[in-house]
Amino acid sequence: MSADDIDTTASLTSQPLQLRVAPTSRVQRMSDGEDYGVLPTDQWKGQLVFDKPCGAASSKGTCWLLDDLKAWNLVTLGLAFELVETTPGTLLLRHMTNVEVDRDPEIAAREASFLVSWLLRHHPCIQELDVKSPEQIWLPETGQLSLQTLSVLFNALASNKRVSSLTVDVKHDPDAKVALLCEVLKKNRYIKLLCIEIENGESANEILHALTVNAAVAEVDMTLRVAATEETMAAFSDMLSGNNSITSISAILHVDQPGQFMDSVAQGMSSNRLIVNFKCWAGNHTRVPSDVFESVRRNKSALNRAVEFVLQRREDRHSAECFELFSGRSCLTSHLTEVAGMSDDEARLEEASAELRLREKYFVLTGIVRRSVICWKDDVTQIDALNPDCWRAIASYLRITDASGAYR
């Protein structure tokens, strides 16, 4: 892959937090200039009350919404959502499965996003959120949401295995809400796509540190509008060198020292072995260092070796190491479909077969033995009599890199 193959520009827009339960499709983005605090209520005038404050927020009593659930659910059920009183004075907002929406799904998802966002922002009486299978939910920038609302949201996210993408804006200083987001990034194992815009340097540092230890996110779209402090540049570099899950990254860097920041990017990428797609923009007059391109080329070459191992075009230690590195990652599956013309299901079956083959041939691939193990003959079962299932069981506890390269 040449430098021309790597797009160093990107066009990311400011986004609110989004959860989407569409594991195989990308997040849809809202256009610039939309006001997430304004609900298009004209279509619901006469049905719903929007100008009355939540009773739970203004007093110790219960909210009027509890007495108006029927009217609200007449609207929300058409968008596949329902309000339910779980305990006295407390509401659950949940997505309804197996419910046909009464309009185009994309339009319904958009309207549901506005309505759900408005309810969560204005009604603290809603203390539970069930998002096991909604299509889309848009929420405002984290600073506009209460800690309680974010807690409910992130608790729902923590128990949701289907949500694969998260979009969030952070514009404020580190606080309990930023800490909640960082905990989600550290612990969640199901989010594969993260779109994030950060406009506070200290919050950026915390979030970048959390991403460094994340073990699930494969694709990152990031916009930074921060000062290029030593701490932030080091945090970004550490994320690139220390993260073990990201294979694709797009970054827009609105920083005051773009050249210096790009040097830190190059430093982090020098230790990265997984990122095979890299896009970055740091100003019209700032070039991406050639070292970054070289790192991406090296990683893409390793991905190609992994594909060759899967397709049995090459079976040596290096190709086995590369397969082990990319095994189970979506970039290997997608590259297999491109190179071999397979479907996703066919590619995954080939990957599973390659995994079994690697385990079966582990001692040969690592160079520990040339063809097979031969022990002193005896009346008892010898290691050379082990069948392929036994070899695979033994090798399942080992990695190619566990064996010294001196065996090669």
MARKELO-930024 format. One record per residue: x, y, z of N, C-alpha, C in turn; residue in three letters. Coordinates in pm, whole numbers, padded with zeros to 5 digits, always signed. Layout:
REM MARKELO-930024
XYZXYZXYZALA;...
//
This chain:
REM MARKELO-930024
+00086-00119+00000+00000+00000+00000+00088+00123+00000MET;+00065+00215-00090+00143+00337-00099+00083+00445-00012SER;+00161+00556-00001+00111+00668+00079-00018+00723+00022ALA;-00034+00707-00111-00157+00756-00174-00279+00677-00132ASP;-00255+00555-00080-00367+00471-00037-00422+00514+00097ASP;-00349+00601+00168-00390+00640+00302-00448+00780+00297ILE;-00575+00790+00324-00644+00918+00322-00609+00996+00447ASP;-00549+01113+00430-00510+01193+00546-00606+01306+00572THR;-00725+01298+00515-00829+01396+00544-00952+01324+00590THR;-01033+01392+00665-01159+01333+00710-01258+01444+00732ALA;-01383+01411+00736-01488+01511+00752-01583+01466+00861SER;-01549+01498+00985-01632+01458+01098-01707+01578+01151LEU;-01829+01556+01196-01911+01664+01249-01937+01643+01395THR;-01977+01750+01462-02008+01742+01605-02130+01656+01627SER;-02118+01556+01715-02226+01461+01737-02264+01452+01883GLN;-02393+01429+01912-02432+01397+02048-02409+01249+02073PRO;-02430+01208+02196-02411+01067+02229-02515+00983+02158LEU;-02471+00876+02099-02563+00789+02027-02538+00644+02064GLN;-02645+00570+02085-02638+00425+02097-02712+00370+01977LEU;-02653+00273+01913-02723+00213+01799-02707+00063+01804ARG;-02818-00006+01790-02814-00152+01792-02826-00202+01650VAL;-02723-00176+01572-02717-00229+01437-02575-00279+01419ALA;-02544-00400+01465-02407-00448+01473-02330-00443+01343PRO;-02397-00450+01229-02324-00457+01104-02329-00328+01024THR;-02393-00226+01073-02403-00103+00996-02346+00014+01074SER;-02301+00115+01000-02237+00229+01063-02341+00322+01124ARG;-02291+00409+01209-02378+00505+01276-02421+00612+01177VAL;-02547+00645+01176-02595+00757+01098-02572+00885+01176GLN;-02527+00989+01108-02493+01113+01176-02594+01221+01142ARG;-02616+01307+01239-02704+01421+01216-02620+01534+01159MET;-02682+01619+01080-02609+01724+01011-02575+01839+01105SER;-02476+01919+01060-02436+02036+01139-02553+02131+01154ASP;-02555+02200+01267-02651+02306+01287-02781+02263+01350GLY;-02801+02133+01372-02925+02089+01433-02922+02117+01583GLU;-03032+02162+01635-03042+02196+01777-03107+02080+01850ASP;-03028+02010+01929-03080+01892+01997-03166+01929+02118TYR;-03165+02055+02157-03248+02096+02268-03388+02136+02224GLY;-03410+02141+02094-03540+02182+02041-03612+02060+01986VAL;-03728+02033+02037-03807+01917+01993-03909+01962+01889LEU;-03918+01896+01774-04020+01932+01674-04157+01886+01721PRO;-04221+01967+01803-04343+01923+01873-04472+01951+01798THR;-04464+02019+01684-04586+02058+01614-04677+01939+01586ASP;-04616+01828+01546-04697+01712+01508-04770+01650+01627GLN;-04726+01684+01750-04787+01625+01869-04867+01727+01951TRP;-04884+01848+01899-04962+01948+01970-05105+01898+01990LYS;-05157+01920+02108-05290+01873+02139-05292+01733+02197GLY;-05180+01661+02181-05171+01526+02237-05085+01523+02364GLN;-04974+01596+02361-04877+01589+02470-04850+01727+02528LEU;-04809+01729+02655-04775+01854+02724-04623+01863+02734VAL;-04566+01973+02680-04421+01989+02680-04373+02105+02767PHE;-04464+02193+02807-04421+02314+02877-04444+02308+03027ASP;-04468+02189+03081-04492+02174+03224-04373+02102+03287LYS;-04311+02160+03390-04192+02097+03449-04224+01967+03520PRO;-04123+01884+03531-04138+01755+03600-04167+01778+03748CYS;-04269+01714+03800-04303+01729+03941-04197+01675+04033GLY;-04127+01570+03991-04022+01512+04075-03903+01604+04088ALA;-03884+01693+03989-03770+01785+03993-03798+01906+04080ALA;-03925+01945+04089-03959+02068+04160-04013+02045+04300SER;-04038+01919+04336-04093+01892+04468-04061+01749+04507SER;-04103+01713+04627-04084+01577+04676-04192+01483+04623LYS;-04291+01541+04555-04403+01461+04510-04374+01386+04381GLY;-04478+01328+04326-04465+01254+04202-04492+01344+04083THR;-04449+01301+03969-04463+01383+03849-04601+01364+03786CYS;-04651+01472+03725-04778+01467+03655-04776+01368+03539TRP;-04656+01335+03492-04644+01242+03380-04706+01106+03411LEU;-04704+01071+03541-04761+00942+03582-04912+00936+03555LEU;-04977+01052+03560-05121+01056+03534-05153+01073+03386ASP;-05048+01091+03307-05069+01118+03165-05002+01012+03077ASP;-04976+00895+03136-04904+00790+03063-04978+00744+02939LEU;-05111+00736+02947-05187+00685+02833-05166+00772+02710LYS;-05173+00904+02729-05155+00995+02616-05014+00985+02559ALA;-04915+00979+02648-04777+00970+02602-04751+00838+02530TRP;-04804+00730+02585-04779+00600+02523-04850+00584+02389ASN;-04959+00659+02368-05022+00657+02237-04924+00706+02130LEU;-04838+00800+02170-04737+00853+02077-04613+00765+02076VAL;-04560+00733+02195-04433+00660+02202-04443+00519+02148THR;-04559+00454+02164-04574+00318+02111-04566+00316+01959LEU;-04608+00427+01896-04593+00437+01752-04448+00447+01709GLY;-04360+00478+01807-04216+00486+01781-04142+00370+01846LEU;-04218+00270+01893-04164+00147+01954-04101+00173+02090ALA;-04152+00272+02164-04109+00296+02302-04231+00299+02393PHE;-04207+00272+02522-04316+00270+02618-04269+00324+02752GLU;-04356+00401+02818-04332+00448+02955-04410+00360+03051LEU;-04341+00309+03154-04404+00218+03251-04364+00261+03391VAL;-04461+00265+03483-04429+00293+03624-04382+00163+03688GLU;-04258+00163+03738-04201+00042+03798-04219+00041+03949THR;-04188+00151+04014-04213+00169+04157-04286+00301+04173THR;-04354+00324+04284-04429+00449+04300-04344+00573+04271PRO;-04385+00650+04173-04315+00773+04139-04198+00757+04045GLY;-04169+00633+04003-04053+00607+03917-04097+00545+03786THR;-04041+00596+03677-04078+00548+03544-03963+00475+03476LEU;-04000+00379+03393-03906+00308+03305-03941+00344+03162LEU;-03841+00386+03086-03857+00411+02944-03790+00296+02870LEU;-03868+00218+02798-03810+00100+02735-03850+00090+02588ARG;-03762+00026+02515-03790-00002+02375-03873-00128+02365HIS;-03971-00127+02276-04060-00241+02259-04015-00325+02141MET;-03989-00453+02166-03953-00544+02058-04079-00597+01992THR;-04064-00639+01869-04176-00697+01792-04294-00601+01779ASN;-04264-00472+01772-04368-00371+01753-04342-00300+01620VAL;-04441-00297+01535-04428-00229+01407-04449-00080+01427GLU;-04352+00000+01384-04370+00145+01393-04468+00189+01285VAL;-04533+00304+01310-04640+00346+01220-04593+00440+01110ASP;-04463+00440+01081-04410+00523+00974-04277+00465+00926ARG;-04214+00532+00831-04085+00485+00781-03987+00465+00897ASP;-03916+00351+00903-03828+00323+01018-03724+00431+01044PRO;-03667+00491+00939-03568+00595+00959-03630+00720+01021GLU;-03749+00755+00972-03820+00871+01027-03859+00843+01172ILE;-03909+00722+01196-03949+00685+01333-03830+00689+01427ALA;-03715+00640+01381-03596+00641+01466-03554+00783+01500ALA;-03564+00871+01402-03526+01011+01424-03622+01078+01523ARG;-03752+01057+01504-03850+01116+01595-03835+01059+01735GLU;-03811+00928+01743-03792+00866+01874-03670+00923+01944ALA;-03565+00953+01866-03444+01010+01923-03472+01143+01992SER;-03547+01231+01924-03580+01360+01982-03670+01344+02105PHE;-03770+01259+02092-03866+01245+02201-03801+01183+02325LEU;-03723+01078+02305-03654+01013+02418-03554+01109+02481VAL;-03480+01182+02397-03384+01280+02450-03454+01384+02536SER;-03567+01435+02487-03641+01538+02561-03689+01482+02694TRP;-03744+01362+02694-03795+01301+02817-03683+01283+02920LEU;-03569+01234+02875-03459+01210+02970-03402+01340+03025LEU;-03404+01444+02945-03349+01572+02989-03442+01645+03085ARG;-03574+01631+03065-03669+01712+03141-03744+01636+03249HIS;-03728+01504+03254-03805+01426+03351-03716+01332+03433HIS;-03659+01382+03543-03580+01295+03631-03661+01185+03696PRO;-03795+01191+03682-03877+01081+03732-03852+00953+03653CYS;-03793+00966+03533-03755+00848+03455-03617+00805+03502ILE;-03611+00702+03580-03486+00659+03641-03433+00528+03584GLN;-03504+00470+03489-03458+00348+03425-03472+00361+03274GLU;-03375+00306+03203-03378+00310+03058-03341+00172+03006LEU;-03427+00114+02925-03403-00018+02867-03382+00001+02717ASP;-03259-00019+02671-03228+00000+02529-03174-00129+02470VAL;-03239-00240+02500-03188-00369+02453-03192-00382+02302LYS;-03285-00317+02238-03288-00331+02093-03349-00212+02019SER;-03315-00088+02056-03361+00023+01974-03271+00039+01853PRO;-03319+00107+01753-03234+00134+01637-03140+00251+01665GLU;-03196+00364+01708-03112+00481+01729-03166+00564+01846GLN;-03073+00615+01927-03108+00712+02030-03003+00822+02026ILE;-03046+00946+02008-02955+01060+02015-02976+01132+02147TRP;-02868+01166+02212-02875+01245+02334-02779+01363+02322LEU;-02800+01469+02398-02715+01588+02388-02574+01564+02439PRO;-02491+01666+02424-02355+01665+02478-02361+01634+02627GLU;-02261+01562+02679-02267+01512+02816-02286+01621+02919THR;-02232+01740+02892-02246+01848+02988-02389+01895+03005GLY;-02476+01866+02908-02616+01908+02915-02703+01807+02989GLN;-02647+01690+03018-02724+01585+03084-02689+01578+03232LEU;-02785+01539+03312-02759+01524+03455-02677+01398+03480SER;-02611+01396+03594-02534+01277+03632-02626+01156+03643LEU;-02747+01178+03695-02842+01068+03710-02880+01010+03574GLN;-02905+01097+03477-02943+01050+03344-02830+00970+03281THR;-02707+01021+03292-02594+00949+03235-02571+00816+03306LEU;-02594+00813+03436-02579+00688+03510-02677+00583+03459SER;-02803+00626+03439-02904+00534+03386-02864+00485+03248VAL;-02819+00579+03165-02782+00546+03028-02665+00448+03024LEU;-02559+00479+03097-02440+00394+03092-02461+00260+03162PHE;-02548+00257+03263-02582+00128+03324-02655+00040+03224ASN;-02745+00102+03147-02814+00026+03042-02715-00022+02937ALA;-02620+00062+02904-02519+00026+02805-02431-00088+02853LEU;-02399-00087+02981-02310-00190+03037-02370-00329+03026ALA;-02503-00339+03032-02568-00470+03028-02621-00504+02890SER;-02588-00421+02792-02641-00441+02657-02532-00496+02566ASN;-02550-00619+02520-02449-00685+02438-02465-00656+02290LYS;-02573-00588+02252-02598-00564+02110-02556-00426+02064ARG;-02543-00332+02156-02502-00197+02117-02357-00201+02072VAL;-02332-00166+01948-02198-00178+01892-02132-00044+01863SER;-02207+00067+01875-02147+00196+01844-02191+00303+01943SER;-02100+00393+01971-02124+00499+02068-02069+00629+02013LEU;-02152+00733+02013-02108+00866+01970-02131+00964+02083THR;-02028+01040+02116-02038+01127+02233-01954+01252+02214VAL;-02004+01364+02264-01930+01490+02269-01898+01522+02414ASP;-01776+01567+02439-01736+01609+02572-01671+01747+02559VAL;-01734+01847+02622-01684+01983+02610-01649+02047+02743LYS;-01663+01972+02852-01646+02031+02985-01530+01967+03059HIS;-01496+02027+03173-01386+01977+03256-01418+01838+03309ASP;-01314+01764+03347-01337+01631+03405-01426+01640+03529PRO;-01526+01555+03534-01615+01548+03649-01668+01406+03659ASP;-01770+01387+03740-01824+01251+03758-01880+01196+03628ALA;-01932+01284+03542-01988+01237+03416-01879+01188+03321LYS;-01768+01260+03316-01655+01215+03235-01599+01084+03292VAL;-01596+01074+03424-01549+00951+03488-01638+00832+03450ALA;-01770+00855+03442-01861+00748+03400-01830+00702+03258LEU;-01808+00798+03170-01774+00764+03032-01645+00683+03026LEU;-01547+00725+03103-01419+00654+03106-01435+00510+03154CYS;-01521+00490+03253-01546+00354+03302-01610+00269+03194GLU;-01702+00329+03117-01764+00256+03006-01657+00214+02906VAL;-01567+00307+02872-01464+00277+02773-01365+00173+02824LEU;-01341+00173+02954-01247+00075+03010-01306-00066+03015LYS;-01436-00075+03045-01494-00205+03079-01584-00266+02972LYS;-01644-00183+02887-01739-00238+02791-01666-00325+02688ASN;-01725-00440+02656-01662-00535+02564-01740-00550+02433ARG;-01837-00461+02409-01923-00481+02294-01925-00363+02198TYR;-01882-00245+02242-01878-00129+02154-01762-00146+02057ILE;-01791-00144+01928-01688-00162+01826-01652-00032+01755LYS;-01746+00061+01752-01722+00189+01685-01742+00303+01784LEU;-01642+00387+01800-01650+00503+01889-01629+00629+01806LEU;-01728+00719+01808-01717+00851+01747-01718+00952+01860CYS;-01613+01030+01873-01603+01118+01989-01539+01251+01951ILE;-01595+01358+02005-01538+01492+01990-01512+01548+02129GLU;-01391+01598+02149-01351+01647+02282-01297+01788+02268ILE;-01345+01877+02355-01304+02017+02349-01243+02065+02480GLU;-01206+01972+02566-01140+02007+02692-01017+01920+02707ASN;-00902+01982+02728-00777+01909+02731-00767+01807+02842GLY;-00810+01846+02963-00800+01753+03076-00895+01635+03059GLU;-01013+01662+03007-01106+01552+02979-01049+01462+02870SER;-00984+01524+02771-00922+01445+02664-00819+01349+02721ALA;-00739+01396+02815-00637+01310+02875-00700+01189+02944ASN;-00808+01214+03019-00874+01104+03089-00933+01003+02991GLU;-00995+01053+02886-01060+00964+02789-00956+00886+02709ILE;-00847+00951+02672-00741+00882+02599-00677+00772+02684LEU;-00660+00799+02813-00608+00695+02903-00705+00577+02910HIS;-00835+00605+02913-00934+00497+02917-00931+00416+02788ALA;-00914+00483+02675-00908+00413+02548-00784+00324+02537LEU;-00679+00363+02605-00556+00284+02600-00579+00142+02649THR;-00665+00126+02749-00689-00007+02807-00816-00072+02754VAL;-00888-00003+02665-01009-00062+02608-00972-00185+02525ASN;-01055-00288+02534-01025-00414+02467-01128-00451+02361ALA;-01213-00357+02322-01320-00392+02228-01329-00300+02107ALA;-01312-00170+02125-01331-00075+02015-01232-00103+01903VAL;-01285-00123+01782-01200-00151+01667-01183-00029+01578ALA;-01281+00061+01581-01279+00177+01492-01306+00304+01572GLU;-01222+00404+01553-01234+00531+01626-01239+00646+01527VAL;-01342+00730+01539-01349+00859+01471-01339+00965+01580ASP;-01231+01041+01579-01205+01134+01690-01176+01274+01638MET;-01236+01372+01703-01205+01512+01678-01158+01573+01810THR;-01039+01632+01808-00985+01699+01926-00975+01848+01898LEU;-01031+01929+01987-01019+02074+01982-00958+02118+02115ARG;-00829+02094+02129-00762+02115+02257-00624+02175+02234VAL;-00565+02222+02342-00427+02269+02336-00333+02149+02329ALA;-00226+02164+02253-00130+02054+02236-00031+02053+02352ALA;-00081+02021+02471+00006+02012+02588+00087+01883+02584THR;+00195+01880+02660+00278+01760+02666+00195+01640+02714GLU;+00107+01665+02811+00028+01556+02868-00069+01499+02764GLU;-00134+01588+02688-00230+01540+02589-00159+01468+02475THR;-00047+01521+02430+00027+01453+02323+00077+01317+02370MET;+00122+01310+02494+00168+01181+02548+00053+01083+02561ALA;-00064+01133+02603-00181+01045+02618-00225+00990+02483ALA;-00222+01074+02379-00261+01028+02245-00160+00925+02194PHE;-00033+00954+02214+00072+00861+02171+00061+00728+02245SER;+00035+00734+02375+00020+00611+02455-00100+00529+02409ASP;-00207+00598+02369-00324+00525+02319-00287+00446+02194MET;-00213+00510+02104-00174+00442+01980-00081+00325+02005LEU;+00011+00342+02098+00109+00236+02123+00059+00128+02218SER;-00035+00163+02306-00076+00069+02410-00207-00002+02386GLY;-00295+00053+02300-00424-00011+02277-00407-00138+02194ASN;-00484-00242+02228-00472-00371+02159-00599-00411+02085ASN;-00681-00313+02049-00804-00348+01978-00831-00260+01856SER;-00786-00136+01855-00816-00044+01745-00740-00085+01619ILE;-00814-00100+01509-00751-00131+01380-00774-00021+01277THR;-00863+00074+01308-00892+00183+01216-00914+00310+01296SER;-00850+00418+01252-00866+00544+01325-00871+00661+01228ILE;-00966+00751+01251-00975+00878+01180-00966+00988+01285SER;-00878+01083+01263-00858+01187+01364-00852+01324+01297ALA;-00928+01417+01351-00918+01558+01313-00863+01631+01434ILE;-00750+01696+01416-00679+01758+01528-00678+01909+01511LEU;-00765+01977+01585-00764+02123+01591-00679+02161+01712HIS;-00549+02163+01694-00457+02189+01803-00366+02305+01766VAL;-00305+02367+01868-00227+02487+01843-00085+02458+01795ASP;-00038+02335+01809+00094+02298+01761+00082+02168+01680GLN;+00021+02176+01563-00009+02054+01488+00114+01973+01450PRO;+00222+02040+01413+00343+01966+01375+00397+01884+01490GLY;+00404+01945+01607+00453+01874+01725+00358+01760+01763GLN;+00228+01785+01749+00131+01680+01781+00147+01562+01686PHE;+00170+01589+01558+00186+01481+01461+00313+01401+01489MET;+00414+01464+01544+00535+01390+01583+00502+01289+01692ASP;+00415+01328+01785+00376+01234+01891+00291+01120+01834SER;+00211+01152+01730+00135+01047+01662+00230+00946+01598VAL;+00332+00997+01532+00430+00908+01469+00501+00821+01571ALA;+00532+00879+01686+00598+00802+01792+00508+00688+01841GLN;+00380+00718+01861+00288+00615+01906+00267+00507+01801GLY;+00256+00547+01675+00234+00452+01567+00353+00360+01545MET;+00472+00405+01582+00591+00320+01562+00582+00190+01640SER;+00508+00190+01750+00492+00069+01832+00360-00002+01807SER;+00278+00054+01720+00146-00005+01695+00157-00114+01589ASN;+00089-00225+01611+00094-00338+01518-00043-00372+01458ARG;-00145-00294+01491-00281-00332+01452-00351-00236+01358LEU;-00319-00108+01364-00392-00009+01284-00355-00024+01137ILE;-00454-00062+01057-00432-00082+00913-00502+00024+00830VAL;-00586+00105+00893-00650+00218+00826-00629+00342+00911ASN;-00566+00444+00852-00531+00564+00927-00565+00688+00844PHE;-00645+00776+00901-00679+00903+00838-00657+01013+00941LYS;-00591+01118+00899-00565+01226+00996-00555+01359+00925CYS;-00612+01461+00987-00601+01598+00940-00566+01686+01059TRP;-00460+01765+01044-00418+01854+01152-00394+01995+01100ALA;-00462+02030+00993-00444+02162+00933-00398+02149+00789GLY;-00435+02245+00707-00403+02237+00565-00254+02242+00536ASN;-00176+02294+00629-00032+02308+00605+00050+02212+00690HIS;-00014+02112+00746+00056+02015+00831+00055+01879+00763THR;+00173+01825+00741+00186+01696+00675+00191+01584+00778ARG;+00136+01471+00739+00148+01352+00822+00288+01296+00802VAL;+00365+01273+00909+00502+01222+00894+00505+01090+00817PRO;+00610+01073+00737+00623+00950+00658+00633+00827+00747SER;+00683+00844+00870+00693+00730+00961+00556+00670+00992ASP;+00452+00755+00993+00317+00705+01017+00274+00615+00902VAL;+00298+00661+00779+00264+00579+00663+00338+00445+00665PHE;+00464+00450+00705+00543+00327+00709+00487+00230+00812GLU;+00442+00281+00926+00383+00195+01029+00255+00129+00977SER;+00172+00207+00907+00048+00151+00853+00079+00048+00745VAL;+00178+00076+00660+00217-00021+00557+00264-00152+00620ARG;+00344-00141+00726+00392-00260+00797+00275-00342+00852ARG;+00179-00273+00913+00064-00342+00970-00023-00405+00862ASN;-00041-00333+00751-00121-00388+00640-00052-00509+00579LYS;+00080-00506+00574+00154-00622+00525+00132-00743+00615SER;+00130-00721+00746+00105-00830+00840-00037-00885+00821ALA;-00133-00797+00794-00269-00842+00768-00274-00928+00642LEU;-00197-00890+00540-00191-00970+00418-00133-01108+00446ASN;-00030-01114+00532+00028-01245+00567-00075-01330+00641ARG;-00155-01267+00726-00260-01340+00798-00361-01400+00701ALA;-00398-01322+00599-00491-01371+00497-00431-01490+00423VAL;-00302-01481+00391-00236-01591+00321-00234-01718+00406GLU;-00220-01702+00537-00224-01819+00624-00363-01882+00623PHE;-00465-01798+00630-00602-01850+00628-00629-01926+00499VAL;-00582-01871+00387-00607-01931+00256-00508-02042+00222LEU;-00418-02073+00316-00318-02179+00301-00222-02153+00184GLN;-00203-02026+00153-00105-01989+00052+00036-01983+00111ARG;+00040-01964+00242+00170-01959+00311+00149-02013+00452ARG;+00234-02108+00492+00226-02165+00626+00365-02168+00687GLU;+00405-02058+00744+00533-02049+00814+00510-01976+00946ASP;+00615-01963+01022+00601-01901+01154+00551-01758+01144ARG;+00607-01681+01050+00568-01540+01041+00421-01524+01005HIS;+00374-01598+00906+00233-01586+00868+00142-01634+00980SER;+00187-01736+01056+00108-01784+01170+00101-01678+01279ALA;+00213-01609+01304+00214-01500+01402+00117-01389+01360GLU;+00118-01356+01232+00030-01250+01181-00116-01291+01193CYS;-00145-01417+01162-00282-01465+01177-00325-01457+01323PHE;-00236-01498+01412-00267-01494+01555-00296-01352+01600GLU;-00222-01255+01543-00239-01115+01580-00376-01062+01538LEU;-00422-01099+01419-00546-01043+01365-00666-01136+01380PHE;-00646-01255+01431-00756-01350+01444-00867-01293+01533SER;-00991-01307+01487-01105-01258+01563-01136-01111+01543GLY;-01058-01043+01461-01080-00899+01438-01156-00880+01306ARG;-01242-00781+01306-01327-00759+01189-01247-00724+01065SER;-01129-00662+01082-01049-00624+00966-01000-00746+00890CYS;-00974-00857+00960-00932-00980+00892-01048-01037+00811LEU;-01166-01038+00870-01283-01089+00799-01312-01007+00674THR;-01310-00874+00688-01340-00788+00574-01233-00799+00466SER;-01106-00814+00507-00999-00827+00409-01009-00960+00334HIS;-01050-01065+00405-01071-01194+00340-01181-01185+00234LEU;-01288-01114+00267-01398-01101+00170-01352-01025+00046THR;-01262-00928+00065-01211-00850-00048-01115-00933-00134GLU;-01023-01002-00068-00918-01074-00140-00970-01202-00206VAL;-01051-01276-00132-01094-01408-00180-01237-01410-00234ALA;-01307-01297-00225-01443-01293-00275-01541-01376-00195GLY;-01512-01393-00066-01599-01473+00021-01708-01386+00081MET;-01811-01452+00130-01909-01384+00213-01852-01374+00354SER;-01915-01294+00438-01869-01283+00576-01874-01418+00647ASP;-01980-01492+00626-01993-01623+00691-01885-01719+00644ASP;-01858-01719+00515-01753-01806+00461-01617-01767+00517GLU;-01592-01636+00527-01464-01590+00581-01446-01634+00725ALA;-01552-01624+00804-01541-01665+00945-01518-01815+00957ARG;-01578-01893+00869-01554-02038+00871-01409-02069+00836LEU;-01353-01997+00740-01213-02017+00703-01120-01976+00817GLU;-01155-01870+00888-01075-01829+01003-01076-01936+01112GLU;-01193-01993+01138-01203-02098+01238-01121-02220+01198ALA;-01123-02253+01070-01044-02366+01021-00895-02338+01036SER;-00855-02214+01007-00714-02177+01021-00669-02183+01166ALA;-00757-02147+01258-00725-02155+01401-00699-02300+01442GLU;-00782-02392+01396-00761-02534+01427-00630-02584+01365LEU;-00603-02540+01243-00480-02582+01175-00356-02530+01248ARG;-00364-02408+01297-00251-02351+01372-00223-02432+01498LEU;-00328-02467+01569-00310-02545+01692-00253-02683+01662ARG;-00303-02744+01556-00259-02879+01522-00112-02881+01481GLU;-00067-02775+01413+00070-02770+01361+00160-02679+01444LYS;+00119-02650+01565+00190-02550+01647+00339-02579+01657TYR;+00378-02701+01693+00518-02731+01717+00600-02730+01589PHE;+00537-02755+01477+00606-02746+01349+00621-02600+01307VAL;+00513-02522+01320+00516-02381+01282+00616-02301+01364LEU;+00629-02335+01491+00724-02263+01576+00867-02310+01557THR;+00885-02420+01484+01020-02470+01459+01074-02559+01568GLY;+00991-02594+01666+01037-02681+01775+01067-02820+01721ILE;+00985-02867+01629+01011-02995+01560+01002-02970+01410VAL;+01063-03061+01333+01060-03045+01188+00935-03104+01126ARG;+00906-03228+01164+00788-03293+01106+00696-03348+01214ARG;+00753-03425+01307+00673-03486+01413+00762-03514+01531SER;+00701-03544+01645+00774-03575+01767+00792-03727+01776VAL;+00917-03769+01795+00945-03912+01811+01017-03931+01944ILE;+00961-04012+02032+01019-04036+02164+01076-04178+02171CYS;+01146-04206+02280+01195-04341+02304+01076-04435+02312TRP;+01090-04546+02247+00980-04642+02246+00961-04706+02382LYS;+00838-04732+02414+00804-04795+02541+00667-04859+02526ASP;+00625-04927+02629+00496-04992+02623+00380-04897+02652ASP;+00411-04778+02705+00307-04682+02738+00289-04584+02623VAL;+00178-04509+02627+00150-04412+02521+00254-04300+02522THR;+00314-04273+02408+00416-04170+02396+00356-04043+02336GLN;+00429-03934+02349+00378-03807+02299+00359-03810+02148ILE;+00441-03895+02079+00428-03902+01934+00300-03974+01891ASP;+00234-04037+01987+00109-04107+01956-00014-04019+01976ALA;+00008-03895+02020-00106-03806+02041-00175-03776+01909LEU;-00306-03776+01911-00380-03747+01788-00398-03596+01771ASN;-00447-03551+01656-00462-03407+01631-00544-03334+01737PRO;-00646-03399+01791-00727-03335+01895-00642-03303+02017ASP;-00552-03395+02053-00464-03373+02168-00368-03257+02141CYS;-00310-03253+02020-00219-03144+01987-00291-03009+01991TRP;-00413-03007+01939-00488-02882+01941-00519-02838+02084ARG;-00549-02934+02170-00579-02901+02309-00457-02843+02378ALA;-00339-02900+02352-00215-02848+02412-00186-02708+02359ILE;-00195-02692+02227-00160-02564+02166-00259-02454+02199ALA;-00379-02489+02243-00478-02387+02277-00432-02301+02394SER;-00336-02349+02471-00282-02273+02584-00158-02193+02545TYR;-00118-02200+02419+00007-02139+02376-00016-02044+02259LEU;+00076-01950+02242+00078-01864+02126+00209-01887+02052ARG;+00208-01854+01924+00329-01873+01844+00446-01799+01906ILE;+00420-01680+01957+00527-01598+02015+00577-01651+02149THR;+00507-01749+02207+00555-01808+02332+00681-01891+02310ASP;+00697-01941+02188+00815-02022+02156+00927-01932+02109ALA;+01046-01956+02160+01161-01873+02126+01187-01875+01977SER;+01224-01760+01923+01257-01753+01782+01381-01831+01747GLY;+01457-01874+01848+01580-01951+01823+01550-02085+01759ALA;+01425-02129+01768+01389-02259+01710+01380-02251+01558TYR;+01366-02131+01506+01343-02119+01362+01466-02160+01282ARG;
//
